[in-house]
Amino acid sequence: LERSPKETIVSVSQMDNCGPCQCDACIAIDAQEGAPSGKLIRFVNAIADDIKDDYPQAKIDTLAYTHNRKAPKTAPRANVIVRLCSIECSYNHPFSHPDNADFMNDLKAWYALGTNLHVWDYSVNFANYLMPHPGLRVLGENMEILAKNGVQGVFMLGCHSSRNGEFSALRSWVTAKLLWNPYLNTQDLIHEFCTNYYGSSGEKILEYIALLERSLDSSTEKLTVFNHSCNTAYTKPEVLHQAEELFKEAFQMAGKDTILQGRLQQAKMP
Protein backbone atom coordinates (compact mmCIF):
# COMPACT_ATOMS: atom_id res chain seq x y z
CA LEU A 1 0.00 0.00 0.00
CA GLU A 2 2.94 2.33 0.61
CA ARG A 3 4.35 1.56 -2.83
CA SER A 4 0.95 1.65 -4.61
CA PRO A 5 -1.28 4.19 -2.88
CA LYS A 6 -3.96 3.90 -5.57
CA GLU A 7 -4.57 0.24 -4.77
CA THR A 8 -7.87 -0.32 -2.98
CA ILE A 9 -7.92 -4.09 -2.38
CA VAL A 10 -5.25 -6.25 -0.73
CA SER A 11 -5.76 -10.01 -0.47
CA VAL A 12 -5.03 -11.87 2.78
CA SER A 13 -6.36 -15.39 2.24
CA GLN A 14 -5.95 -19.04 3.08
CA MET A 15 -3.85 -21.36 0.96
CA ASP A 16 -5.52 -23.35 -1.82
CA ASN A 17 -6.20 -26.41 0.27
CA CYS A 18 -8.76 -28.01 2.59
CA GLY A 19 -6.70 -28.34 5.76
CA PRO A 20 -7.75 -26.16 8.70
CA CYS A 21 -5.39 -26.03 11.66
CA GLN A 22 -6.15 -28.64 14.34
CA CYS A 23 -4.19 -27.21 17.25
CA ASP A 24 -6.03 -26.77 20.57
CA ALA A 25 -6.15 -22.98 20.30
CA CYS A 26 -7.67 -23.03 16.81
CA ILE A 27 -10.18 -25.75 17.65
CA ALA A 28 -11.29 -23.66 20.63
CA ILE A 29 -11.93 -20.66 18.36
CA ASP A 30 -13.82 -22.88 15.90
CA ALA A 31 -16.12 -23.93 18.73
CA GLN A 32 -16.72 -20.32 19.79
CA GLU A 33 -17.39 -19.18 16.23
CA GLY A 34 -19.37 -22.17 15.00
CA ALA A 35 -17.15 -22.39 11.88
CA PRO A 36 -13.43 -22.56 11.05
CA SER A 37 -13.76 -19.24 9.19
CA GLY A 38 -14.03 -17.48 12.56
CA LYS A 39 -10.30 -17.50 13.22
CA LEU A 40 -9.62 -16.25 9.68
CA ILE A 41 -12.05 -13.35 10.10
CA ARG A 42 -10.57 -12.47 13.50
CA PHE A 43 -7.11 -12.41 11.91
CA VAL A 44 -8.21 -10.35 8.89
CA ASN A 45 -10.19 -7.97 11.12
CA ALA A 46 -7.04 -7.31 13.17
CA ILE A 47 -5.15 -6.33 10.02
CA ALA A 48 -8.08 -4.21 8.81
CA ASP A 49 -8.18 -2.37 12.14
CA ASP A 50 -4.45 -1.74 11.99
CA ILE A 51 -4.46 -0.16 8.52
CA LYS A 52 -7.76 1.76 8.45
CA ASP A 53 -6.38 5.10 9.64
CA ASP A 54 -3.24 5.07 7.50
CA TYR A 55 -4.95 3.67 4.39
CA PRO A 56 -8.64 4.66 4.50
CA GLN A 57 -9.06 3.81 0.80
CA ALA A 58 -8.01 0.16 1.25
CA LYS A 59 -9.99 -2.97 1.97
CA ILE A 60 -8.63 -6.39 2.98
CA ASP A 61 -10.01 -9.16 0.77
CA THR A 62 -10.22 -12.77 2.01
CA LEU A 63 -11.64 -15.98 0.58
CA ALA A 64 -14.61 -17.87 2.00
CA TYR A 65 -13.40 -21.08 0.43
CA THR A 66 -13.44 -24.83 1.20
CA HIS A 67 -13.22 -25.15 5.01
CA ASN A 68 -13.68 -21.39 5.44
CA ARG A 69 -16.83 -21.13 3.31
CA LYS A 70 -19.39 -21.11 6.10
CA ALA A 71 -19.96 -17.85 7.94
CA PRO A 72 -18.81 -17.52 11.59
CA LYS A 73 -20.37 -15.46 14.37
CA THR A 74 -17.83 -12.63 14.17
CA ALA A 75 -18.75 -10.07 11.52
CA PRO A 76 -16.08 -8.80 9.12
CA ARG A 77 -15.04 -5.17 9.57
CA ALA A 78 -16.36 -2.49 7.22
CA ASN A 79 -13.01 -2.45 5.40
CA VAL A 80 -12.99 -6.21 4.82
CA ILE A 81 -14.25 -7.95 1.68
CA VAL A 82 -15.28 -11.61 1.89
CA ARG A 83 -15.06 -13.39 -1.46
CA LEU A 84 -17.29 -16.46 -1.37
CA CYS A 85 -16.23 -19.29 -3.71
CA SER A 86 -18.70 -21.44 -5.65
CA ILE A 87 -16.29 -24.27 -6.48
CA GLU A 88 -18.58 -27.02 -5.10
CA CYS A 89 -21.59 -25.94 -7.18
CA SER A 90 -23.34 -27.76 -10.01
CA TYR A 91 -23.63 -25.80 -13.25
CA ASN A 92 -26.44 -27.82 -14.81
CA HIS A 93 -28.71 -25.36 -13.05
CA PRO A 94 -28.42 -21.85 -11.57
CA PHE A 95 -27.47 -21.13 -7.96
CA SER A 96 -31.16 -20.99 -7.01
CA HIS A 97 -31.60 -24.71 -7.78
CA PRO A 98 -31.78 -27.20 -4.85
CA ASP A 99 -28.48 -28.75 -6.02
CA ASN A 100 -26.79 -25.49 -4.97
CA ALA A 101 -28.70 -24.87 -1.74
CA ASP A 102 -25.57 -25.06 0.45
CA PHE A 103 -23.90 -22.28 -1.53
CA MET A 104 -26.97 -20.03 -1.35
CA ASN A 105 -27.33 -20.65 2.39
CA ASP A 106 -23.71 -19.65 2.93
CA LEU A 107 -24.13 -16.57 0.74
CA LYS A 108 -27.15 -15.42 2.74
CA ALA A 109 -25.39 -16.10 6.06
CA TRP A 110 -22.40 -13.94 5.09
CA TYR A 111 -24.69 -11.18 3.85
CA ALA A 112 -26.63 -11.28 7.12
CA LEU A 113 -23.41 -10.37 8.94
CA GLY A 114 -23.29 -7.09 7.01
CA THR A 115 -20.43 -8.34 4.86
CA ASN A 116 -18.94 -6.53 1.86
CA LEU A 117 -19.71 -9.61 -0.18
CA HIS A 118 -17.99 -10.62 -3.43
CA VAL A 119 -18.08 -13.99 -5.23
CA TRP A 120 -15.35 -16.03 -6.92
CA ASP A 121 -17.21 -17.97 -9.61
CA TYR A 122 -16.09 -20.49 -12.27
CA SER A 123 -16.72 -21.04 -15.97
CA VAL A 124 -14.25 -23.84 -16.58
CA ASN A 125 -13.57 -27.56 -16.19
CA PHE A 126 -10.25 -27.92 -14.35
CA ALA A 127 -10.11 -31.64 -15.08
CA ASN A 128 -10.01 -31.01 -18.82
CA TYR A 129 -9.87 -27.45 -20.17
CA LEU A 130 -10.60 -28.64 -23.70
CA MET A 131 -13.51 -31.03 -23.13
CA PRO A 132 -17.05 -29.83 -23.95
CA HIS A 133 -18.51 -28.10 -20.90
CA PRO A 134 -22.13 -27.03 -21.54
CA GLY A 135 -22.50 -24.51 -18.70
CA LEU A 136 -22.88 -21.28 -20.67
CA ARG A 137 -26.62 -20.89 -20.19
CA VAL A 138 -26.47 -20.38 -16.39
CA LEU A 139 -23.99 -17.49 -16.53
CA GLY A 140 -26.60 -14.75 -16.72
CA GLU A 141 -29.08 -16.22 -14.29
CA ASN A 142 -26.32 -16.75 -11.74
CA MET A 143 -25.06 -13.19 -12.15
CA GLU A 144 -28.58 -11.84 -11.63
CA ILE A 145 -29.07 -14.01 -8.52
CA LEU A 146 -25.83 -12.68 -7.05
CA ALA A 147 -26.78 -9.07 -7.79
CA LYS A 148 -30.17 -9.53 -6.13
CA ASN A 149 -28.60 -11.09 -3.03
CA GLY A 150 -26.27 -8.26 -2.10
CA VAL A 151 -23.12 -9.34 -3.95
CA GLN A 152 -21.07 -6.28 -4.87
CA GLY A 153 -18.50 -7.84 -7.18
CA VAL A 154 -17.76 -11.05 -9.08
CA PHE A 155 -14.46 -12.56 -10.18
CA MET A 156 -15.03 -15.18 -12.90
CA LEU A 157 -12.27 -17.78 -13.26
CA GLY A 158 -12.08 -19.29 -16.73
CA CYS A 159 -9.42 -21.23 -18.59
CA HIS A 160 -6.43 -19.34 -17.24
CA SER A 161 -3.58 -21.55 -18.46
CA SER A 162 -4.45 -21.95 -22.15
CA ARG A 163 -5.89 -19.67 -24.82
CA ASN A 164 -7.65 -22.67 -26.38
CA GLY A 165 -10.06 -23.73 -23.65
CA GLU A 166 -13.55 -24.68 -24.79
CA PHE A 167 -15.30 -21.52 -26.08
CA SER A 168 -12.90 -19.31 -24.10
CA ALA A 169 -13.59 -16.22 -26.23
CA LEU A 170 -17.36 -16.72 -26.01
CA ARG A 171 -17.26 -17.24 -22.24
CA SER A 172 -15.07 -14.19 -21.69
CA TRP A 173 -17.25 -11.94 -23.84
CA VAL A 174 -20.55 -13.05 -22.28
CA THR A 175 -19.09 -12.75 -18.78
CA ALA A 176 -17.77 -9.25 -19.46
CA LYS A 177 -21.19 -8.12 -20.69
CA LEU A 178 -22.90 -9.59 -17.63
CA LEU A 179 -20.44 -7.97 -15.23
CA TRP A 180 -21.47 -4.60 -16.68
CA ASN A 181 -25.17 -5.50 -16.54
CA PRO A 182 -26.21 -8.70 -14.73
CA TYR A 183 -29.78 -8.41 -16.03
CA LEU A 184 -28.96 -9.03 -19.70
CA ASN A 185 -30.34 -12.18 -21.36
CA THR A 186 -27.62 -14.82 -21.70
CA GLN A 187 -29.13 -16.49 -24.77
CA ASP A 188 -29.28 -13.13 -26.54
CA LEU A 189 -25.61 -12.54 -25.71
CA ILE A 190 -24.57 -16.00 -26.93
CA HIS A 191 -26.54 -15.45 -30.13
CA GLU A 192 -24.99 -12.01 -30.65
CA PHE A 193 -21.47 -13.32 -30.19
CA CYS A 194 -21.86 -16.40 -32.38
CA THR A 195 -23.55 -14.65 -35.29
CA ASN A 196 -20.83 -11.98 -35.33
CA TYR A 197 -17.71 -13.97 -34.40
CA TYR A 198 -18.54 -17.02 -36.54
CA GLY A 199 -20.34 -15.04 -39.25
CA SER A 200 -22.24 -17.17 -41.75
CA SER A 201 -21.47 -20.27 -39.67
CA GLY A 202 -22.84 -18.84 -36.42
CA GLU A 203 -26.19 -20.65 -36.56
CA LYS A 204 -24.42 -24.01 -36.74
CA ILE A 205 -22.35 -23.16 -33.66
CA LEU A 206 -25.55 -22.24 -31.84
CA GLU A 207 -27.04 -25.60 -32.86
CA TYR A 208 -23.92 -27.33 -31.54
CA ILE A 209 -24.19 -25.54 -28.17
CA ALA A 210 -27.89 -26.50 -27.96
CA LEU A 211 -27.02 -30.12 -28.81
CA LEU A 212 -24.61 -30.34 -25.87
CA GLU A 213 -27.15 -28.76 -23.51
CA ARG A 214 -29.93 -31.17 -24.58
CA SER A 215 -27.56 -34.11 -24.12
CA LEU A 216 -26.69 -32.93 -20.61
CA ASP A 217 -30.38 -32.48 -19.76
CA SER A 218 -31.13 -36.04 -20.83
CA SER A 219 -28.81 -37.39 -18.13
CA THR A 220 -28.55 -37.34 -14.34
CA GLU A 221 -24.97 -36.03 -14.42
CA LYS A 222 -23.85 -32.96 -12.53
CA LEU A 223 -21.79 -30.44 -14.41
CA THR A 224 -19.02 -29.45 -12.02
CA VAL A 225 -15.65 -27.74 -12.38
CA PHE A 226 -14.00 -31.17 -12.01
CA ASN A 227 -15.65 -33.34 -14.66
CA HIS A 228 -12.88 -35.94 -14.95
CA SER A 229 -14.69 -38.45 -17.14
CA CYS A 230 -14.85 -38.12 -20.92
CA ASN A 231 -17.65 -40.72 -20.88
CA THR A 232 -20.50 -38.26 -20.42
CA ALA A 233 -23.97 -37.81 -21.89
CA TYR A 234 -22.73 -34.91 -23.99
CA THR A 235 -19.73 -36.82 -25.39
CA LYS A 236 -21.49 -40.06 -26.36
CA PRO A 237 -20.69 -41.31 -29.88
CA GLU A 238 -24.13 -40.43 -31.24
CA VAL A 239 -23.80 -36.86 -29.93
CA LEU A 240 -20.29 -36.52 -31.36
CA HIS A 241 -21.51 -37.75 -34.75
CA GLN A 242 -24.19 -35.05 -34.76
CA ALA A 243 -21.60 -32.48 -33.71
CA GLU A 244 -19.31 -33.61 -36.53
CA GLU A 245 -22.08 -33.02 -39.06
CA LEU A 246 -22.82 -29.55 -37.68
CA PHE A 247 -19.18 -28.55 -37.95
CA LYS A 248 -18.95 -29.98 -41.46
CA GLU A 249 -21.84 -27.71 -42.47
CA ALA A 250 -20.28 -24.77 -40.60
CA PHE A 251 -16.99 -25.12 -42.49
CA GLN A 252 -18.85 -25.28 -45.81
CA MET A 253 -20.81 -22.13 -44.96
CA ALA A 254 -17.59 -20.30 -44.06
CA GLY A 255 -16.31 -20.84 -47.57
CA LYS A 256 -12.82 -19.49 -48.19
CA ASP A 257 -12.89 -17.01 -45.30
CA THR A 258 -9.62 -17.94 -43.57
CA ILE A 259 -10.50 -16.01 -40.39
CA LEU A 260 -13.78 -17.88 -39.96
CA GLN A 261 -12.10 -21.18 -40.85
CA GLY A 262 -9.53 -20.60 -38.09
CA ARG A 263 -12.20 -19.75 -35.53
CA LEU A 264 -14.17 -22.86 -36.47
CA GLN A 265 -11.08 -25.05 -36.16
CA GLN A 266 -10.57 -23.74 -32.65
CA ALA A 267 -14.24 -24.31 -31.74
CA LYS A 268 -14.17 -27.84 -33.16
CA MET A 269 -11.07 -28.90 -31.23
CA PRO A 270 -13.00 -29.96 -28.09
N, C-alpha and C positions, 0 to 999 in steps of 0.2 A: 504493500500500500504506500510506503514511503517512495518507492521507485516509480510507481504508476498511480498517481493520485486520482486519475480519472476512472480507475477501476471501481466498480460498485459491488461486485460479488466475489467472494473468496471461498473456495471449497475446503471444508474440513470434514472428511468423511471416513467411514470404515473402509477396510480393504475389500477386495472383490472375493469374498468367501463367505461361508456359512458357519463360522466358528466363534461364537461369543465366549468371552473369558469366563472361566469356571472357578476362579479363586473365591474365597469366602467373602471378601469385601464386595465383589461384584455381584455375587449371588444374593447377598443381603439387599443391595440396591434394587436388583430385579424384583425381589419380593415386595419391597416398598412401592415400587413404581407399577407393578403389574405387567411389566414388559421389559425385555432387555434394552429397548431403545431409551429407557429412562436415564441410564448412566451416560449414554451418548449425548442426550439433550442437556443434561447437567454440565457436561464437559464443554459443549458448544456454547451454552449460555454463559459460562464463565469467561470464555474468550470474547463473546459478544459484549459483555459488560465491560471488559477491559479496554476495548477499542472504541466504544461508542462516542466518547468525548473527543478523542483525537481524530477519528475518521467517521464523522456523522453520515457521510454519503454511503458507507459500506455496509453490506450485509454478509453474514456468514451462512454459507449454503452447506447442508448436510443431507446425506441420502437416508431415506426410510426404505431399506433394502434388505432382503432375505430375513435374517433374525431380528433386524431393527425395523421391520415394516409396520408392526403394530404400535399404535400410539400409547405413550405412557401417561402417568398422571401429571407430571410436570409439563407446563406449557412452554413452548419456545418463546424466547424474547422477541420483541418487536423487530429487532434487527437480525433475526435468524430466518432463513428460508429452509423449509423441509421439502425435499424433492422425493416424492413417493414413486417407487418403481413398480411397473406392471409386469415384470418378467414371468410371473407364474400364470398369467392370464391365457385364456383361449381366444383365438381371433376368428373362430367360425362366426361368432356373434359379438355384438357390442358389449361394452362394460356393464350395461344395464341387465344383461342376461343372467339367469341364475348360475350359470357356469362360472361367472366372475363376481359372485356375491361377496366373497372374502375381500377382494380388492376394493369394492365399493364401500363395504363396511369400514375398512381401514381409512379410506379417503374421508368419509364422513366423520370418523373419530378424530382425525388430525384437524379437520376444519373446525370441529366443535371446540377445540382448544384455542381457537383464535389464531391459527397458524398462517403465516405467509406460505401458501401451499403451491408448489410446482409439481409437475409430473415428468418422470423419465419414461417415455413410451418406446415401443419397438415396432419396426416394420421390416423384419428380417428373419431369416432362419439360420441361426448360428451353426447348426449341424451341417448345413449344405447351402452356401450362399447362392449357388446356381440353380438348385432344384426349384421347380414350380412351387409357388407359395401363394395360393389364392386368398389373400387377406386384404386386398385393396378396398373392398366395399365398406369395411367398418371404419375406415380412417375418419370420415366426416362425422359419422354418428358419435364416435368416441370423443372427437374434439368438442362437439357440441355438449355432450354429457359433462365433460370436464369444465367447460366454461360455465355451465349452469350450476355446478357444484362448488363454486368458489375457487377454482384453480386459476392462478394468475399467469402461469407460464408453462410451456411444454417444450421439452427437449426430445426430439424424435431420433432414435438411433437406427440407422439403416445399415447397408452393407459398407462398412467403413474401411475394409482392407482390400477391396477390389473394385474397379470401375465397371465390372461386368456382372454384378449381381443381377438377379432376376428383376427386370423392369426397374432398374435403379433410377433412371432418368424420370420415368413416369411417377414413381413413388416420391421422389424429391420434389417434383413440380407440384403434385397434388398436395403434399404436406405443406409446402411453402404457402400455397394459396389458402389453405385452411388455417394456418397460423395467423395470417392477416385477418381472416374472417371465418370463424368456426361454424358459421351457419350456412355456408355454401353447400350445394348439393354435390355429393361425391361423384355420382354417376355422370352428372353434367360435366364435371371437371375431367373425368377420365375420357369422356367422349371428345371434349375439346382438345385435350392433349393428343389423343390417338389420331383424330382426323387431320390435325395440323402436322404433327411430327412424322406420322407414317403416310401422310398424303392420300393418294388414291388407294392405298392398301389398308387404310385405317379401319375400315369396317370389318375386315377379316381379323385384325388384331382384337377388336372388340368382341367378335364372335369367339375367338380363342379364349379370352379372359372369361367370358360367360360359360364356355364349355368346362373350364376348370372349376368354376364356382358351382355349377350344377353337379359335377362329379363329386365334389366335396359334400354337398348337401345330401347326396344319395347314400352317404355313409354315416357311421357313428363316430368317426375319427374326430379328434380335437386338433385344431391347427394351433400349434404352439411355436415358440421361438427355438425349440430344439426338436424338430421333426427329423429324427435320425434315419428312419426307414425310407427307402425309395419305393417300397411296395405299398403304395397308397391308392385310395380310390381315384385320385386325380392323375395318377401315373400308370394306370392299368393299360395293357396293350391296346384295348379297343379305343380308349381315350386318346392315346398317343397316335393311333392311326388317323383318327379324326383331326387331331391337331396337325399332323403331317399334311393332310389334304388342304386345310385352311392356309397353311404357310405356302404350299405350292401355288394356290390361287393368289395369295398376296404377292409373291415374287413375280408372277405373270402380270399382275395389275401394275406393278412398279415399273415395268418395262425396262428401259435402259438407263433409268435414273440411278446413277451410282451412289448418291447419298442415301436414297431410300433403300437401295439394295443392301448397303452396309448396315443401316439401322435394323432392317429385317433379319439380317444374319445374326446380329447381336440378340435380338428378341427370340430367335429360334433356338439359340444355343441351349437354354435350359430344357 
